[in-house]
């Protein structure tokens, strides 16, 4: 059975280019994003790591740690980071997990249990290791996305989704399609109109089951 929303994510000990980590301890009381890659020195992944590096201030603003994973070794990761920094013009500040044995990739259900890397592997051998996992401070999976190798990930959408998750968690609301910070939110059906108005103020009732409200500061 695969990893599902609200499952506790696997804990593991792994080598990274910045030393050994114990995953749940590394997360601590923060939100965390694990983003995976099938191989070092691949063009699309290089641009994605660069995008993550450019958003350093945004991750910090949201109390979120970011960590990469690739199926190559830690020394390879260190060399690849030089290319990432050349391409992006930013410091690749985050650790990258060395998953040569595919243990983490399998634990997060990115690869089947019987998967293995042949001699001289190519990205095609681990192409489904192209996922984003957003994890809460409670160590539970809040959101996951999987991309093919030929489509770069949209980290503006990852940030938007993170904002939605954190807002929903703090305020007890839901967010509509294409929601951005500052826009109206959806009031949960668990609250009747009177309780919702007491908590959120005036409601915009589009349908009996679709009620919008502005968040109070």
Protein Blocks (a to p, Z undefined) as FASTA:
>chain_A
ZZdehiacdddddddfebccdfklmnmmaccdddddfbehifklmmmmmmmmmmmmmmmm
nopacddddfbdfklmmmmmmmmmmmnopacfbccddffkommmmmnopacfkbccdehi
afklmmmlcccddddfkopafbdcdddfklccdfklmmmmmmmmmmmmmnopacdehiae
hiacdddfkbcfklmmmmnopaddfbfklccddddZZ
